[in-house]
Amino acid sequence: MLQSPALAGLGLGSSMAAGPRPVGPETPNGEPGVLGLGVRDLAAMSFEELLELQSRVGTKMYRQLVAGTWPEDQPRKAAATRDRGPAEKQRPLEMSSKTRVPFLRQVVPVRKKVARDPRFDDLSGEYNPEVFEKTYRFLNEYRAKEKELVAKHLKKSKPGEEQEKLKQLLHRMDQQEAAQQEKKRQQEQRLALKQEQRAQARQGHQPYFLKKSEQRQLALAEKYKKLKRSQKLESFLSRKRRRNAGKDRRWLPLGKD
């Protein structure tokens, strides 16, 4: 196999008895560099000689020879970037001019506001109806004073739109008061059942927990007793019959025209 003078001068060949001379890029004048081999010598080599040179000097060195670069220049650039003082760390971020800057750019990070609902948040604690009623019991006094004030304005008002609004407001306040009293009565009933169950447990009996259907039946029986004492049971039952009859009438077949 024929060898080029440059490869033979480096000692590369089939024998490779003598060690290879250093190789490197050429100078701007086209002369061989400090390693003794220029780009012109590489161009004169055959493909087999280039492969042999690559296997001898290594792939990294071979690519640097072909590209005409020298690794001594790279550490100098890296050293220049490493010699940054503490003041340069606080400098503004340099954006590359090759990439397009977005229209909306977040310069200062802003903490996202998270809405918190106290009704469903564990930080507000658990809802206890008894504690809530004791804590906000003073609101009942305010409601009573407001109801008296609305009743006084209703007496002094003249027939018209304002009087109708006052009547509706007073009626709504009466309904809210009745609903609150009913809710309080149900709480007292549940509390009495709990006390009874605790008493049975202390006596050694197994407590019996009422189902929701049984609780509704007890509440309905208590409501009937209350209506009977106030002599309003018949009117309540008549209204309920008319309401049920109206519901059943919807399922009746229509008469022929």
RONUTOR-422770 format. One record per atom (N, C-alpha, C): x, y, z; residue in one letter. Coordinates in steps of 0.05 Angstrom, whole numbers, padded with zeros to 5 digits, always signed. Layout:
<nodes>
XYZA...
</nodes>
This chain:
<nodes>
+00017-00024+00000M+00000+00000+00000M+00018+00025+00000M+00012+00043-00019L+00028+00068-00021L+00020+00087+00002L+00040+00101+00011Q+00035+00121+00032Q+00043+00148+00022Q+00027+00168+00032S+00034+00195+00025S+00058+00204+00042S+00074+00224+00032P+00098+00233+00047P+00090+00243+00074P+00067+00256+00077A+00059+00267+00104A+00054+00244+00123A+00040+00223+00114L+00034+00201+00131L+00059+00185+00138L+00077+00183+00118A+00102+00169+00123A+00119+00184+00142A+00118+00211+00140G+00134+00227+00158G+00124+00225+00187G+00098+00220+00190L+00087+00217+00217L+00092+00190+00229L+00101+00171+00211G+00106+00144+00221G+00082+00127+00221G+00060+00135+00206L+00036+00119+00205L+00037+00100+00181L+00031+00076+00184G+00032+00057+00162G+00027+00030+00173G+00035+00011+00157S+00031-00017+00166S+00049-00024+00189S+00073-00013+00189S+00092-00021+00210S+00086-00005+00235S+00084+00022+00233M+00080+00040+00256M+00100+00035+00277M+00125+00030+00268A+00146+00025+00288A+00154+00050+00302A+00157+00071+00287A+00164+00096+00300A+00139+00110+00309A+00141+00124+00331G+00117+00138+00342G+00109+00160+00323G+00082+00168+00324P+00072+00189+00306P+00082+00216+00315P+00089+00232+00295R+00096+00259+00301R+00070+00274+00307R+00071+00295+00323P+00047+00310+00329P+00036+00323+00304P+00010+00324+00303V-00004+00336+00280V-00021+00359+00290V-00028+00378+00273G-00045+00400+00281G-00052+00418+00258G-00067+00439+00263P-00076+00456+00241P-00053+00472+00231P-00057+00482+00207E-00037+00498+00194E-00040+00527+00202E-00020+00543+00196T-00021+00571+00202T-00035+00586+00180T-00042+00612+00184P-00055+00627+00163P-00040+00627+00136P-00013+00624+00136N+00002+00623+00112N+00001+00597+00097N-00013+00577+00109G-00015+00551+00096G+00007+00532+00104G+00025+00540+00123E+00046+00523+00132E+00036+00505+00154E+00049+00481+00159P+00040+00464+00180P+00042+00477+00207P+00023+00469+00224G+00022+00481+00251G+00042+00469+00269G+00037+00472+00295V+00057+00463+00315V+00059+00433+00316V+00039+00419+00306L+00040+00390+00307L+00051+00378+00281L+00058+00395+00262G+00073+00385+00239G+00056+00375+00216G+00030+00379+00215L+00013+00370+00193L-00008+00391+00187L-00010+00399+00162G-00030+00419+00154G-00054+00407+00140G-00072+00424+00133V-00097+00416+00120V-00090+00406+00092V-00069+00417+00079R-00061+00408+00052R-00051+00379+00052R-00037+00372+00074D-00028+00344+00076D-00051+00325+00080D-00072+00334+00095L-00095+00317+00098L-00110+00313+00072L-00110+00334+00055A-00124+00332+00029A-00110+00313+00010A-00083+00310+00014A-00068+00292-00004A-00069+00263+00004A-00080+00257+00028M-00081+00230+00038M-00105+00215+00025M-00102+00189+00023S-00124+00172+00014S-00143+00166+00037S-00165+00153+00029F-00185+00147+00049F-00175+00128+00070F-00159+00108+00062E-00148+00089+00081E-00128+00102+00100E-00112+00121+00090E-00093+00135+00107E-00108+00153+00127E-00130+00165+00119L-00146+00182+00137L-00158+00165+00160L-00168+00141+00152L-00178+00123+00173L-00157+00114+00192L-00133+00108+00181E-00111+00100+00199E-00103+00123+00217E-00103+00148+00206L-00096+00171+00223L-00117+00176+00245L-00142+00172+00238Q-00164+00175+00258Q-00162+00155+00280Q-00155+00129+00273S-00153+00109+00293S-00128+00113+00310S-00108+00127+00300R-00083+00131+00315R-00085+00155+00334R-00095+00178+00324V-00096+00202+00340V-00122+00205+00356V-00143+00190+00348G-00168+00193+00362G-00188+00209+00346G-00214+00204+00350T-00235+00217+00335T-00237+00247+00341T-00234+00254+00366K-00236+00282+00374K-00213+00299+00361K-00189+00289+00363M-00166+00303+00351M-00169+00304+00320M-00179+00282+00309Y-00182+00281+00280Y-00202+00302+00270Y-00225+00305+00284R-00245+00325+00277R-00234+00353+00279R-00217+00358+00300Q-00205+00384+00303Q-00186+00390+00280Q-00171+00369+00271L-00153+00373+00248L-00168+00380+00223L-00190+00366+00218V-00205+00371+00194V-00218+00398+00194V-00229+00406+00218A-00242+00432+00221A-00223+00455+00222A-00197+00450+00227G-00178+00471+00229G-00178+00486+00255G-00189+00474+00277T-00190+00486+00303T-00169+00473+00321T-00163+00488+00343W-00143+00478+00361W-00154+00480+00390W-00152+00459+00406P-00165+00459+00432P-00153+00479+00452P-00130+00491+00446E-00118+00510+00465E-00134+00536+00466E-00150+00542+00445D-00166+00566+00445D-00191+00563+00462D-00201+00540+00466Q-00226+00536+00481Q-00223+00541+00511Q-00203+00531+00524P-00200+00537+00553P-00198+00566+00559P-00187+00582+00540R-00185+00610+00545R-00213+00623+00546R-00231+00614+00528K-00258+00625+00528K-00273+00615+00553K-00269+00590+00561A-00283+00580+00585A-00273+00594+00609A-00246+00600+00611A-00236+00614+00634A-00247+00642+00636A-00251+00655+00612A-00263+00682+00613A-00291+00682+00624A-00307+00661+00617T-00334+00660+00628T-00335+00651+00657T-00315+00636+00666R-00315+00628+00694R-00307+00650+00714R-00292+00669+00704D-00282+00691+00721D-00303+00712+00725D-00326+00704+00735R-00347+00723+00741R-00348+00729+00771R-00349+00754+00778G-00350+00761+00806G-00378+00759+00817G-00382+00764+00843P-00409+00763+00854P-00427+00784+00844P-00415+00807+00834A-00432+00829+00824A-00445+00821+00798A-00431+00805+00781E-00442+00797+00756E-00465+00777+00758E-00468+00764+00780K-00490+00745+00783K-00517+00760+00785K-00516+00785+00794Q-00541+00800+00797Q-00548+00816+00771Q-00533+00812+00751R-00538+00827+00726R-00563+00817+00713R-00576+00834+00695P-00600+00825+00682P-00595+00801+00664P-00616+00786+00659L-00614+00762+00643L-00610+00770+00614L-00590+00758+00601E-00585+00764+00573E-00602+00745+00555E-00617+00757+00538M-00634+00742+00520M-00620+00740+00493M-00622+00717+00481S-00610+00713+00455S-00626+00728+00433S-00612+00740+00415S-00625+00755+00393S-00635+00736+00371S-00628+00711+00372K-00637+00692+00352K-00665+00682+00357K-00674+00683+00383T-00701+00674+00390T-00719+00698+00393T-00744+00696+00384R-00763+00718+00386R-00772+00721+00415R-00772+00745+00425V-00781+00751+00452V-00811+00750+00453V-00823+00736+00472P-00853+00734+00473P-00865+00761+00479P-00890+00764+00470F-00904+00790+00474F-00909+00795+00503F-00919+00774+00518L-00924+00776+00546L-00901+00761+00561L-00885+00776+00574R-00862+00765+00587R-00863+00771+00617R-00860+00750+00633Q-00862+00753+00662Q-00835+00761+00673Q-00832+00787+00679V-00807+00798+00689V-00803+00792+00719V-00824+00798+00734V-00823+00793+00763V-00844+00771+00770V-00835+00750+00783P-00855+00729+00790P-00876+00739+00809P-00901+00734+00803V-00924+00743+00819V-00937+00718+00831V-00942+00719+00857R-00955+00696+00870R-00984+00696+00862R-00994+00673+00854K-01021+00670+00846K-01040+00671+00870K-01061+00687+00869K-01080+00689+00891K-01099+00665+00889K-01101+00651+00911V-01118+00627+00913V-01142+00635+00931V-01166+00632+00919A-01191+00638+00934A-01196+00616+00954A-01204+00624+00978R-01209+00604+00999R-01238+00608+01009R-01253+00586+01008D-01281+00586+01017D-01281+00576+01046D-01288+00592+01066P-01286+00583+01094P-01306+00560+01100P-01327+00557+01083R-01346+00536+01088R-01335+00508+01084R-01316+00506+01065F-01305+00479+01058F-01275+00477+01064F-01264+00495+01080D-01236+00495+01086D-01231+00484+01114D-01211+00467+01117D-01205+00455+01143D-01194+00476+01163D-01183+00498+01152L-01172+00518+01170L-01193+00532+01187L-01218+00532+01177S-01240+00544+01192S-01252+00526+01214S-01242+00501+01215G-01253+00483+01235G-01278+00469+01226G-01289+00452+01243E-01313+00437+01237E-01338+00453+01246E-01360+00449+01231Y-01385+00463+01237Y-01400+00448+01259Y-01405+00462+01281N-01421+00452+01303N-01445+00469+01307N-01469+00459+01301P-01493+00477+01303P-01498+00488+01331P-01492+00473+01352E-01496+00483+01379E-01477+00506+01386E-01452+00502+01379V-01433+00524+01384V-01439+00548+01367V-01448+00544+01342F-01455+00566+01325F-01478+00582+01336F-01498+00567+01346E-01522+00581+01358E-01515+00597+01382E-01497+00586+01399K-01489+00601+01423K-01472+00626+01416K-01455+00623+01396T-01437+00645+01389T-01453+00668+01377T-01472+00663+01359Y-01487+00684+01345Y-01515+00687+01356Y-01518+00683+01382R-01545+00686+01393R-01553+00715+01394R-01534+00734+01395F-01541+00762+01396F-01555+00772+01370F-01553+00757+01348L-01566+00765+01324L-01597+00763+01326L-01606+00746+01344N-01635+00744+01347N-01647+00770+01359N-01632+00783+01376E-01641+00808+01387E-01642+00830+01365E-01623+00830+01348Y-01623+00849+01326Y-01647+00844+01307Y-01652+00818+01302R-01675+00812+01284R-01701+00821+01297R-01704+00817+01323A-01729+00825+01337A-01733+00855+01335A-01711+00870+01339K-01713+00900+01337K-01720+00909+01309K-01708+00896+01289E-01714+00903+01262E-01743+00896+01255E-01754+00874+01265K-01782+00867+01260K-01801+00888+01273K-01794+00897+01297E-01811+00917+01310E-01810+00943+01293E-01787+00951+01283L-01784+00975+01268L-01800+00973+01241L-01799+00950+01228V-01814+00947+01204V-01844+00948+01209V-01853+00936+01232A-01882+00937+01239A-01891+00966+01244A-01874+00982+01257K-01881+01010+01262K-01884+01026+01236K-01865+01021+01218H-01867+01035+01192H-01891+01026+01176H-01899+01001+01179L-01922+00991+01165L-01948+01004+01175L-01949+01009+01201K-01973+01022+01212K-01975+01051+01202K-01952+01064+01200K-01952+01093+01193K-01954+01097+01163K-01949+01076+01147S-01948+01079+01118S-01976+01081+01106S-01978+01093+01083K-02003+01096+01069K-02006+01074+01048K-02030+01067+01040P-02033+01046+01019P-02018+01054+00994P-02003+01035+00984G-01988+01040+00960G-01966+01019+00957G-01947+01026+00939E-01925+01007+00934E-01907+01003+00958E-01902+01024+00973E-01885+01022+00996E-01897+01004+01017E-01923+01006+01021Q-01937+00990+01041Q-01935+00960+01033Q-01938+00954+01007E-01937+00926+00998E-01909+00915+01003E-01888+00931+00998K-01861+00922+01003K-01856+00916+01033K-01867+00934+01050L-01864+00929+01079L-01879+00904+01088L-01903+00899+01076K-01917+00875+01083K-01902+00850+01075K-01891+00850+01051Q-01875+00827+01042Q-01850+00823+01060Q-01837+00845+01067L-01814+00843+01085L-01821+00832+01112L-01843+00842+01123L-01852+00831+01149L-01860+00802+01148L-01873+00794+01126H-01880+00766+01122H-01856+00748+01119H-01836+00758+01105R-01811+00742+01102R-01796+00740+01129R-01796+00761+01145M-01784+00759+01171M-01798+00740+01189M-01825+00739+01187D-01840+00719+01203D-01834+00691+01195D-01831+00686+01169Q-01824+00660+01159Q-01796+00651+01168Q-01777+00670+01167Q-01750+00664+01176Q-01750+00657+01206Q-01765+00672+01221E-01766+00666+01250E-01779+00639+01256E-01800+00632+01241A-01813+00606+01245A-01794+00583+01236A-01779+00587+01214A-01760+00567+01206A-01738+00563+01226A-01729+00585+01238Q-01708+00583+01258Q-01718+00569+01283Q-01742+00574+01291Q-01753+00560+01314Q-01757+00531+01309Q-01765+00524+01284E-01768+00496+01277E-01741+00481+01277E-01721+00495+01267K-01694+00484+01267K-01684+00480+01295K-01689+00499+01312K-01681+00496+01340K-01695+00473+01354K-01721+00469+01347R-01736+00447+01359R-01724+00420+01350R-01717+00418+01325Q-01705+00393+01315Q-01678+00388+01328Q-01663+00408+01333Q-01637+00405+01347Q-01641+00395+01375Q-01661+00407+01389E-01667+00398+01416E-01676+00369+01416E-01692+00361+01396Q-01701+00333+01394Q-01678+00314+01390Q-01660+00322+01372R-01636+00304+01367R-01619+00303+01392R-01616+00325+01406L-01600+00325+01430L-01613+00307+01452L-01639+00307+01454A-01653+00290+01473A-01649+00260+01466A-01650+00254+01440L-01645+00226+01431L-01616+00217+01438L-01597+00235+01434K-01570+00228+01441K-01566+00223+01470K-01579+00240+01487Q-01577+00236+01516Q-01590+00210+01524Q-01612+00203+01511E-01625+00177+01518E-01607+00154+01510E-01594+00155+01487Q-01577+00134+01478Q-01552+00131+01497Q-01542+00154+01506R-01519+00153+01524R-01528+00140+01551R-01552+00147+01560A-01562+00135+01585A-01565+00105+01582A-01575+00095+01559Q-01577+00066+01555Q-01549+00053+01554Q-01530+00067+01542A-01503+00055+01541A-01491+00054+01568A-01496+00073+01586R-01485+00072+01613R-01498+00050+01629R-01523+00043+01623Q-01537+00021+01637Q-01529-00006+01626Q-01514-00007+01605G-01505-00032+01594G-01522-00042+01571G-01542-00027+01563H-01559-00035+01541H-01546-00025+01514H-01552-00040+01494Q-01542-00032+01467Q-01559-00010+01456Q-01548+00013+01450P-01564+00036+01440P-01576+00030+01413P-01600+00041+01409Y-01614+00037+01384Y-01615+00064+01369Y-01604+00065+01345F-01603+00089+01329F-01626+00089+01309F-01641+00111+01310L-01665+00113+01293L-01656+00118+01264L-01672+00106+01246K-01668+00111+01217K-01678+00138+01210K-01671+00147+01186K-01681+00173+01177K-01711+00173+01173K-01722+00151+01163S-01751+00149+01160S-01765+00151+01186S-01755+00137+01207E-01767+00139+01234E-01764+00167+01245E-01742+00180+01240Q-01739+00208+01249Q-01760+00226+01236Q-01765+00222+01210R-01785+00238+01196R-01813+00233+01207R-01819+00208+01214Q-01845+00201+01226Q-01849+00215+01253Q-01828+00214+01269L-01830+00228+01295L-01833+00258+01292L-01819+00270+01272A-01822+00298+01268A-01850+00305+01258A-01862+00288+01241L-01889+00293+01231L-01909+00290+01253L-01906+00270+01270A-01924+00267+01293A-01923+00291+01312A-01899+00300+01317E-01896+00324+01334E-01909+00348+01321E-01907+00351+01294K-01920+00373+01280K-01950+00371+01282K-01961+00348+01280Y-01990+00345+01282Y-02000+00352+01310Y-01985+00344+01330K-01992+00350+01358K-01992+00381+01362K-01972+00394+01350K-01971+00423+01353K-01994+00437+01339K-02001+00427+01315L-02024+00439+01300L-02050+00433+01314L-02052+00410+01327K-02077+00404+01341K-02080+00421+01366K-02058+00427+01379R-02060+00445+01402R-02067+00473+01394R-02058+00482+01371S-02064+00509+01361S-02090+00510+01345S-02105+00487+01343Q-02130+00485+01328Q-02127+00493+01299Q-02105+00485+01287K-02100+00490+01258K-02096+00464+01242K-02103+00442+01255L-02098+00416+01242L-02117+00412+01218L-02142+00419+01222E-02162+00415+01200E-02155+00431+01175E-02148+00456+01179S-02141+00473+01156S-02115+00463+01143S-02096+00453+01159F-02072+00442+01147F-02078+00417+01131F-02095+00399+01141L-02101+00375+01127L-02117+00381+01101L-02135+00401+01102S-02151+00407+01078S-02132+00419+01056S-02114+00435+01064R-02095+00446+01044R-02078+00423+01032R-02070+00404+01049K-02054+00382+01039K-02070+00364+01020K-02097+00360+01026R-02114+00344+01008R-02116+00357+00981R-02121+00384+00981R-02124+00398+00956R-02097+00396+00939R-02075+00398+00953R-02049+00397+00939R-02045+00369+00928R-02051+00348+00943N-02048+00321+00932N-02067+00315+00910N-02092+00327+00912A-02111+00323+00890A-02102+00336+00864A-02089+00359+00867G-02079+00373+00843G-02056+00357+00830G-02040+00344+00847K-02018+00327+00836K-02030+00302+00822K-02051+00290+00834D-02062+00266+00822D-02078+00272+00797D-02088+00296+00794R-02104+00304+00770R-02086+00304+00745R-02061+00308+00749R-02043+00309+00725R-02040+00282+00712R-02045+00261+00727W-02041+00234+00716W-02067+00222+00705W-02089+00237+00708L-02114+00227+00697L-02115+00231+00667L-02128+00213+00652P-02130+00216+00623P-02147+00240+00616P-02140+00254+00595L-02156+00277+00586L-02182+00267+00573L-02204+00282+00577G-02230+00275+00566G-02231+00281+00536G-02248+00266+00522K-02250+00270+00493K-02266+00295+00487K-02257+00310+00467D-02271+00335+00459D-02298+00329+00446D
</nodes>
